[in-house]
Amino acid sequence: MVEVTELAAGELKNLLEQENKQDHALRIFVAGMGCSGLSYGLTLDDTKKEDDLETTSNGVRLLMTSDVHESLDGAEVDFVDNERGKGFVINNPNAPKCGSGCSC
């Protein structure tokens, strides 16, 4: 199961309110491949597709396919605000630490 931290949930709820999209969910999708395996994207979506799984964490609705759900089991969506910038991140304990093409 994918969890949303309290900080990320608060930021998402603020964003949904600012964008007037309270009926939307946070969709997690595969955005491509990186040197450490799959990379994921986040978007706001108001349409649940036939093959979507829907869960809720800290009051935030999440939509994703079963493949994404399996690869992110135990992951968390968090919000960071530091010297490198701010935004939402996915912390995935299942991600390989180094893949082909990386210089470790």
KOLMAR-844560 format. One record per atom (N, C-alpha, C): residue number from 0; residue in three letters; atom name; z, x, y. Coordinates in pm, whole numbers. Example, Ala and Ser with C-alpha at 12.3 -4.5 7.8 and 13.67 -1.06 7.14 Angstrom:
BEGIN
<node 0; 'Ala'; 'N'; <780; 1319; -569>> <node 0; 'Ala'; 'CA'; <780; 1230; -450>> <node 0; 'Ala'; 'C'; <780; 1320; -330>> <node 1; 'Ser'; 'N'; <708; 1285; -225>> <node 1; 'Ser'; 'CA'; <714; 1367; -106>> <node 1; 'Ser'; 'C'; <787; 1290; 3>> 
***
This chain:
BEGIN
<node 0; 'Met'; 'N'; <0; 83; -119>> <node 0; 'Met'; 'CA'; <0; 0; 0>> <node 0; 'Met'; 'C'; <0; 88; 125>> <node 1; 'Val'; 'N'; <-72; 46; 224>> <node 1; 'Val'; 'CA'; <-78; 116; 352>> <node 1; 'Val'; 'C'; <28; 56; 445>> <node 2; 'Glu'; 'N'; <107; 141; 505>> <node 2; 'Glu'; 'CA'; <211; 97; 598>> <node 2; 'Glu'; 'C'; <170; 132; 741>> <node 3; 'Val'; 'N'; <215; 52; 835>> <node 3; 'Val'; 'CA'; <196; 78; 978>> <node 3; 'Val'; 'C'; <334; 110; 1034>> <node 4; 'Thr'; 'N'; <348; 224; 1099>> <node 4; 'Thr'; 'CA'; <478; 260; 1156>> <node 4; 'Thr'; 'C'; <513; 162; 1268>> <node 5; 'Glu'; 'N'; <642; 156; 1301>> <node 5; 'Glu'; 'CA'; <685; 67; 1410>> <node 5; 'Glu'; 'C'; <618; 105; 1542>> <node 6; 'Leu'; 'N'; <605; 235; 1567>> <node 6; 'Leu'; 'CA'; <541; 281; 1691>> <node 6; 'Leu'; 'C'; <395; 236; 1695>> <node 7; 'Ala'; 'N'; <322; 256; 1585>> <node 7; 'Ala'; 'CA'; <181; 215; 1580>> <node 7; 'Ala'; 'C'; <168; 64; 1591>> <node 8; 'Ala'; 'N'; <258; -10; 1528>> <node 8; 'Ala'; 'CA'; <253; -156; 1535>> <node 8; 'Ala'; 'C'; <271; -202; 1679>> <node 9; 'Gly'; 'N'; <365; -143; 1750>> <node 9; 'Gly'; 'CA'; <386; -179; 1890>> <node 9; 'Gly'; 'C'; <263; -150; 1975>> <node 10; 'Glu'; 'N'; <203; -33; 1955>> <node 10; 'Glu'; 'CA'; <82; 3; 2030>> <node 10; 'Glu'; 'C'; <-34; -90; 1997>> <node 11; 'Leu'; 'N'; <-48; -124; 1869>> <node 11; 'Leu'; 'CA'; <-156; -216; 1827>> <node 11; 'Leu'; 'C'; <-137; -355; 1885>> <node 12; 'Lys'; 'N'; <-15; -403; 1883>> <node 12; 'Lys'; 'CA'; <12; -536; 1939>> <node 12; 'Lys'; 'C'; <-17; -538; 2089>> <node 13; 'Asn'; 'N'; <19; -431; 2160>> <node 13; 'Asn'; 'CA'; <-14; -421; 2303>> <node 13; 'Asn'; 'C'; <-165; -420; 2323>> <node 14; 'Leu'; 'N'; <-236; -344; 2242>> <node 14; 'Leu'; 'CA'; <-381; -336; 2252>> <node 14; 'Leu'; 'C'; <-446; -472; 2225>> <node 15; 'Leu'; 'N'; <-400; -540; 2121>> <node 15; 'Leu'; 'CA'; <-454; -672; 2088>> <node 15; 'Leu'; 'C'; <-433; -769; 2203>> <node 16; 'Glu'; 'N'; <-317; -762; 2266>> <node 16; 'Glu'; 'CA'; <-288; -851; 2379>> <node 16; 'Glu'; 'C'; <-375; -816; 2500>> <node 17; 'Gln'; 'N'; <-387; -688; 2531>> <node 17; 'Gln'; 'CA'; <-469; -644; 2645>> <node 17; 'Gln'; 'C'; <-615; -683; 2626>> <node 18; 'Glu'; 'N'; <-664; -675; 2504>> <node 18; 'Glu'; 'CA'; <-804; -706; 2475>> <node 18; 'Glu'; 'C'; <-825; -856; 2446>> <node 19; 'Asn'; 'N'; <-717; -934; 2452>> <node 19; 'Asn'; 'CA'; <-720; -1076; 2420>> <node 19; 'Asn'; 'C'; <-779; -1099; 2280>> <node 20; 'Lys'; 'N'; <-728; -1021; 2183>> <node 20; 'Lys'; 'CA'; <-776; -1027; 2045>> <node 20; 'Lys'; 'C'; <-661; -1045; 1947>> <node 21; 'Gln'; 'N'; <-567; -1132; 1982>> <node 21; 'Gln'; 'CA'; <-450; -1152; 1898>> <node 21; 'Gln'; 'C'; <-486; -1204; 1759>> <node 22; 'Asp'; 'N'; <-606; -1262; 1743>> <node 22; 'Asp'; 'CA'; <-649; -1313; 1613>> <node 22; 'Asp'; 'C'; <-716; -1206; 1527>> <node 23; 'His'; 'N'; <-725; -1084; 1576>> <node 23; 'His'; 'CA'; <-791; -976; 1504>> <node 23; 'His'; 'C'; <-694; -900; 1414>> <node 24; 'Ala'; 'N'; <-752; -832; 1316>> <node 24; 'Ala'; 'CA'; <-677; -745; 1227>> <node 24; 'Ala'; 'C'; <-725; -602; 1249>> <node 25; 'Leu'; 'N'; <-651; -506; 1198>> <node 25; 'Leu'; 'CA'; <-692; -368; 1201>> <node 25; 'Leu'; 'C'; <-769; -340; 1072>> <node 26; 'Arg'; 'N'; <-898; -310; 1085>> <node 26; 'Arg'; 'CA'; <-979; -277; 968>> <node 26; 'Arg'; 'C'; <-980; -126; 949>> <node 27; 'Ile'; 'N'; <-955; -84; 824>> <node 27; 'Ile'; 'CA'; <-963; 57; 787>> <node 27; 'Ile'; 'C'; <-1086; 71; 698>> <node 28; 'Phe'; 'N'; <-1173; 167; 731>> <node 28; 'Phe'; 'CA'; <-1297; 182; 657>> <node 28; 'Phe'; 'C'; <-1328; 330; 636>> <node 29; 'Val'; 'N'; <-1414; 359; 539>> <node 29; 'Val'; 'CA'; <-1458; 496; 515>> <node 29; 'Val'; 'C'; <-1561; 529; 621>> <node 30; 'Ala'; 'N'; <-1535; 637; 696>> <node 30; 'Ala'; 'CA'; <-1623; 677; 806>> <node 30; 'Ala'; 'C'; <-1714; 793; 767>> <node 31; 'Gly'; 'N'; <-1692; 854; 652>> <node 31; 'Gly'; 'CA'; <-1774; 966; 609>> <node 31; 'Gly'; 'C'; <-1695; 1062; 524>> <node 32; 'Met'; 'N'; <-1754; 1179; 505>> <node 32; 'Met'; 'CA'; <-1690; 1284; 425>> <node 32; 'Met'; 'C'; <-1660; 1403; 515>> <node 33; 'Gly'; 'N'; <-1546; 1462; 493>> <node 33; 'Gly'; 'CA'; <-1509; 1584; 562>> <node 33; 'Gly'; 'C'; <-1480; 1691; 459>> <node 34; 'Cys'; 'N'; <-1437; 1808; 503>> <node 34; 'Cys'; 'CA'; <-1410; 1917; 409>> <node 34; 'Cys'; 'C'; <-1290; 1885; 320>> <node 35; 'Ser'; 'N'; <-1208; 1791; 361>> <node 35; 'Ser'; 'CA'; <-1091; 1752; 281>> <node 35; 'Ser'; 'C'; <-1110; 1616; 216>> <node 36; 'Gly'; 'N'; <-1233; 1576; 195>> <node 36; 'Gly'; 'CA'; <-1259; 1449; 128>> <node 36; 'Gly'; 'C'; <-1300; 1341; 227>> <node 37; 'Leu'; 'N'; <-1267; 1218; 192>> <node 37; 'Leu'; 'CA'; <-1306; 1104; 274>> <node 37; 'Leu'; 'C'; <-1236; 1107; 409>> <node 38; 'Ser'; 'N'; <-1308; 1062; 511>> <node 38; 'Ser'; 'CA'; <-1245; 1041; 641>> <node 38; 'Ser'; 'C'; <-1254; 892; 671>> <node 39; 'Tyr'; 'N'; <-1157; 842; 744>> <node 39; 'Tyr'; 'CA'; <-1145; 698; 765>> <node 39; 'Tyr'; 'C'; <-1155; 665; 913>> <node 40; 'Gly'; 'N'; <-1199; 543; 940>> <node 40; 'Gly'; 'CA'; <-1206; 493; 1075>> <node 40; 'Gly'; 'C'; <-1122; 367; 1088>> <node 41; 'Leu'; 'N'; <-1091; 331; 1211>> <node 41; 'Leu'; 'CA'; <-1013; 212; 1242>> <node 41; 'Leu'; 'C'; <-1089; 131; 1345>> <node 42; 'Thr'; 'N'; <-1088; 0; 1329>> <node 42; 'Thr'; 'CA'; <-1150; -89; 1426>> <node 42; 'Thr'; 'C'; <-1077; -223; 1423>> <node 43; 'Leu'; 'N'; <-1092; -299; 1528>> <node 43; 'Leu'; 'CA'; <-1037; -434; 1532>> <node 43; 'Leu'; 'C'; <-1143; -529; 1480>> <node 44; 'Asp'; 'N'; <-1104; -621; 1393>> <node 44; 'Asp'; 'CA'; <-1201; -711; 1329>> <node 44; 'Asp'; 'C'; <-1138; -848; 1312>> <node 45; 'Asp'; 'N'; <-1216; -952; 1338>> <node 45; 'Asp'; 'CA'; <-1165; -1089; 1321>> <node 45; 'Asp'; 'C'; <-1229; -1160; 1203>> <node 46; 'Thr'; 'N'; <-1304; -1087; 1120>> <node 46; 'Thr'; 'CA'; <-1373; -1148; 1007>> <node 46; 'Thr'; 'C'; <-1330; -1083; 877>> <node 47; 'Lys'; 'N'; <-1270; -1162; 789>> <node 47; 'Lys'; 'CA'; <-1233; -1114; 656>> <node 47; 'Lys'; 'C'; <-1353; -1135; 565>> <node 48; 'Lys'; 'N'; <-1400; -1026; 504>> <node 48; 'Lys'; 'CA'; <-1515; -1032; 414>> <node 48; 'Lys'; 'C'; <-1468; -1068; 273>> <node 49; 'Glu'; 'N'; <-1562; -1110; 191>> <node 49; 'Glu'; 'CA'; <-1530; -1156; 57>> <node 49; 'Glu'; 'C'; <-1458; -1051; -27>> <node 50; 'Asp'; 'N'; <-1495; -924; -12>> <node 50; 'Asp'; 'CA'; <-1435; -818; -94>> <node 50; 'Asp'; 'C'; <-1317; -748; -26>> <node 51; 'Asp'; 'N'; <-1268; -803; 85>> <node 51; 'Asp'; 'CA'; <-1156; -743; 157>> <node 51; 'Asp'; 'C'; <-1022; -777; 93>> <node 52; 'Leu'; 'N'; <-932; -682; 103>> <node 52; 'Leu'; 'CA'; <-792; -707; 75>> <node 52; 'Leu'; 'C'; <-723; -718; 210>> <node 53; 'Glu'; 'N'; <-631; -811; 221>> <node 53; 'Glu'; 'CA'; <-557; -828; 346>> <node 53; 'Glu'; 'C'; <-409; -808; 318>> <node 54; 'Thr'; 'N'; <-347; -722; 396>> <node 54; 'Thr'; 'CA'; <-204; -701; 388>> <node 54; 'Thr'; 'C'; <-147; -707; 529>> <node 55; 'Thr'; 'N'; <-16; -710; 537>> <node 55; 'Thr'; 'CA'; <52; -708; 666>> <node 55; 'Thr'; 'C'; <163; -603; 660>> <node 56; 'Ser'; 'N'; <175; -526; 766>> <node 56; 'Ser'; 'CA'; <280; -426; 776>> <node 56; 'Ser'; 'C'; <332; -426; 919>> <node 57; 'Asn'; 'N'; <461; -442; 935>> <node 57; 'Asn'; 'CA'; <526; -445; 1068>> <node 57; 'Asn'; 'C'; <456; -544; 1162>> <node 58; 'Gly'; 'N'; <413; -657; 1106>> <node 58; 'Gly'; 'CA'; <353; -762; 1187>> <node 58; 'Gly'; 'C'; <207; -741; 1221>> <node 59; 'Val'; 'N'; <143; -637; 1165>> <node 59; 'Val'; 'CA'; <2; -608; 1190>> <node 59; 'Val'; 'C'; <-78; -642; 1064>> <node 60; 'Arg'; 'N'; <-182; -724; 1081>> <node 60; 'Arg'; 'CA'; <-272; -755; 970>> <node 60; 'Arg'; 'C'; <-367; -637; 948>> <node 61; 'Leu'; 'N'; <-385; -600; 821>> <node 61; 'Leu'; 'CA'; <-475; -492; 784>> <node 61; 'Leu'; 'C'; <-583; -547; 691>> <node 62; 'Leu'; 'N'; <-707; -507; 714>> <node 62; 'Leu'; 'CA'; <-819; -543; 629>> <node 62; 'Leu'; 'C'; <-883; -415; 577>> <node 63; 'Met'; 'N'; <-917; -414; 448>> <node 63; 'Met'; 'CA'; <-987; -300; 388>> <node 63; 'Met'; 'C'; <-1041; -342; 252>> <node 64; 'Thr'; 'N'; <-1140; -269; 204>> <node 64; 'Thr'; 'CA'; <-1191; -297; 70>> <node 64; 'Thr'; 'C'; <-1092; -243; -32>> <node 65; 'Ser'; 'N'; <-1106; -285; -156>> <node 65; 'Ser'; 'CA'; <-1014; -239; -261>> <node 65; 'Ser'; 'C'; <-1028; -88; -284>> <node 66; 'Asp'; 'N'; <-1149; -32; -267>> <node 66; 'Asp'; 'CA'; <-1167; 112; -282>> <node 66; 'Asp'; 'C'; <-1086; 189; -177>> <node 67; 'Val'; 'N'; <-1092; 142; -54>> <node 67; 'Val'; 'CA'; <-1016; 207; 54>> <node 67; 'Val'; 'C'; <-867; 191; 26>> <node 68; 'His'; 'N'; <-827; 73; -15>> <node 68; 'His'; 'CA'; <-685; 48; -44>> <node 68; 'His'; 'C'; <-634; 144; -151>> <node 69; 'Glu'; 'N'; <-712; 165; -257>> <node 69; 'Glu'; 'CA'; <-671; 256; -365>> <node 69; 'Glu'; 'C'; <-660; 399; -316>> <node 70; 'Ser'; 'N'; <-757; 444; -235>> <node 70; 'Ser'; 'CA'; <-755; 584; -191>> <node 70; 'Ser'; 'C'; <-647; 609; -86>> <node 71; 'Leu'; 'N'; <-597; 504; -22>> <node 71; 'Leu'; 'CA'; <-493; 519; 80>> <node 71; 'Leu'; 'C'; <-355; 470; 34>> <node 72; 'Asp'; 'N'; <-338; 450; -96>> <node 72; 'Asp'; 'CA'; <-209; 403; -146>> <node 72; 'Asp'; 'C'; <-99; 501; -105>> <node 73; 'Gly'; 'N'; <1; 452; -35>> <node 73; 'Gly'; 'CA'; <111; 536; 13>> <node 73; 'Gly'; 'C'; <88; 596; 151>> <node 74; 'Ala'; 'N'; <-27; 566; 212>> <node 74; 'Ala'; 'CA'; <-58; 622; 344>> <node 74; 'Ala'; 'C'; <8; 539; 454>> <node 75; 'Glu'; 'N'; <11; 595; 574>> <node 75; 'Glu'; 'CA'; <64; 522; 688>> <node 75; 'Glu'; 'C'; <-26; 541; 809>> <node 76; 'Val'; 'N'; <-36; 434; 886>> <node 76; 'Val'; 'CA'; <-104; 439; 1015>> <node 76; 'Val'; 'C'; <4; 464; 1119>> <node 77; 'Asp'; 'N'; <-15; 568; 1199>> <node 77; 'Asp'; 'CA'; <84; 605; 1300>> <node 77; 'Asp'; 'C'; <13; 620; 1434>> <node 78; 'Phe'; 'N'; <92; 634; 1539>> <node 78; 'Phe'; 'CA'; <40; 658; 1673>> <node 78; 'Phe'; 'C'; <99; 789; 1722>> <node 79; 'Val'; 'N'; <14; 877; 1772>> <node 79; 'Val'; 'CA'; <61; 1005; 1825>> <node 79; 'Val'; 'C'; <27; 1015; 1973>> <node 80; 'Asp'; 'N'; <112; 1083; 2046>> <node 80; 'Asp'; 'CA'; <90; 1109; 2188>> <node 80; 'Asp'; 'C'; <147; 1248; 2213>> <node 81; 'Asn'; 'N'; <57; 1348; 2213>> <node 81; 'Asn'; 'CA'; <102; 1485; 2231>> <node 81; 'Asn'; 'C'; <1; 1562; 2316>> <node 82; 'Glu'; 'N'; <17; 1692; 2323>> <node 82; 'Glu'; 'CA'; <-68; 1774; 2408>> <node 82; 'Glu'; 'C'; <-216; 1772; 2366>> <node 83; 'Arg'; 'N'; <-245; 1734; 2243>> <node 83; 'Arg'; 'CA'; <-384; 1726; 2196>> <node 83; 'Arg'; 'C'; <-446; 1589; 2222>> <node 84; 'Gly'; 'N'; <-367; 1496; 2271>> <node 84; 'Gly'; 'CA'; <-419; 1362; 2300>> <node 84; 'Gly'; 'C'; <-332; 1254; 2240>> <node 85; 'Lys'; 'N'; <-381; 1132; 2251>> <node 85; 'Lys'; 'CA'; <-305; 1022; 2192>> <node 85; 'Lys'; 'C'; <-401; 928; 2122>> <node 86; 'Gly'; 'N'; <-348; 864; 2019>> <node 86; 'Gly'; 'CA'; <-429; 770; 1944>> <node 86; 'Gly'; 'C'; <-368; 742; 1808>> <node 87; 'Phe'; 'N'; <-439; 662; 1733>> <node 87; 'Phe'; 'CA'; <-394; 622; 1600>> <node 87; 'Phe'; 'C'; <-444; 723; 1498>> <node 88; 'Val'; 'N'; <-359; 754; 1400>> <node 88; 'Val'; 'CA'; <-393; 846; 1293>> <node 88; 'Val'; 'C'; <-352; 785; 1160>> <node 89; 'Ile'; 'N'; <-420; 828; 1056>> <node 89; 'Ile'; 'CA'; <-382; 788; 920>> <node 89; 'Ile'; 'C'; <-326; 911; 851>> <node 90; 'Asn'; 'N'; <-202; 903; 808>> <node 90; 'Asn'; 'CA'; <-139; 1009; 731>> <node 90; 'Asn'; 'C'; <-150; 971; 584>> <node 91; 'Asn'; 'N'; <-236; 1043; 512>> <node 91; 'Asn'; 'CA'; <-265; 1010; 373>> <node 91; 'Asn'; 'C'; <-212; 1118; 280>> <node 92; 'Pro'; 'N'; <-106; 1090; 205>> <node 92; 'Pro'; 'CA'; <-51; 1191; 114>> <node 92; 'Pro'; 'C'; <-143; 1222; -2>> <node 93; 'Asn'; 'N'; <-246; 1139; -26>> <node 93; 'Asn'; 'CA'; <-339; 1159; -137>> <node 93; 'Asn'; 'C'; <-458; 1248; -98>> <node 94; 'Ala'; 'N'; <-471; 1281; 28>> <node 94; 'Ala'; 'CA'; <-585; 1362; 73>> <node 94; 'Ala'; 'C'; <-572; 1504; 19>> <node 95; 'Pro'; 'N'; <-684; 1560; -28>> <node 95; 'Pro'; 'CA'; <-680; 1700; -72>> <node 95; 'Pro'; 'C'; <-643; 1790; 44>> <node 96; 'Lys'; 'N'; <-569; 1895; 16>> <node 96; 'Lys'; 'CA'; <-528; 1986; 122>> <node 96; 'Lys'; 'C'; <-643; 2074; 167>> <node 97; 'Cys'; 'N'; <-735; 2103; 79>> <node 97; 'Cys'; 'CA'; <-851; 2184; 114>> <node 97; 'Cys'; 'C'; <-964; 2148; 20>> <node 98; 'Gly'; 'N'; <-1080; 2126; 75>> <node 98; 'Gly'; 'CA'; <-1195; 2092; -7>> <node 98; 'Gly'; 'C'; <-1303; 2197; 7>> <node 99; 'Ser'; 'N'; <-1413; 2173; -62>> <node 99; 'Ser'; 'CA'; <-1524; 2268; -53>> <node 99; 'Ser'; 'C'; <-1578; 2270; 90>> <node 100; 'Gly'; 'N'; <-1614; 2384; 136>> <node 100; 'Gly'; 'CA'; <-1666; 2397; 271>> <node 100; 'Gly'; 'C'; <-1559; 2430; 373>> <node 101; 'Cys'; 'N'; <-1433; 2428; 331>> <node 101; 'Cys'; 'CA'; <-1324; 2462; 422>> <node 101; 'Cys'; 'C'; <-1298; 2612; 419>> <node 102; 'Ser'; 'N'; <-1248; 2660; 527>> <node 102; 'Ser'; 'CA'; <-1198; 2799; 526>> <node 102; 'Ser'; 'C'; <-1048; 2789; 539>> <node 103; 'Cys'; 'N'; <-980; 2813; 429>> <node 103; 'Cys'; 'CA'; <-835; 2797; 424>> <node 103; 'Cys'; 'C'; <-764; 2930; 438>> 
***
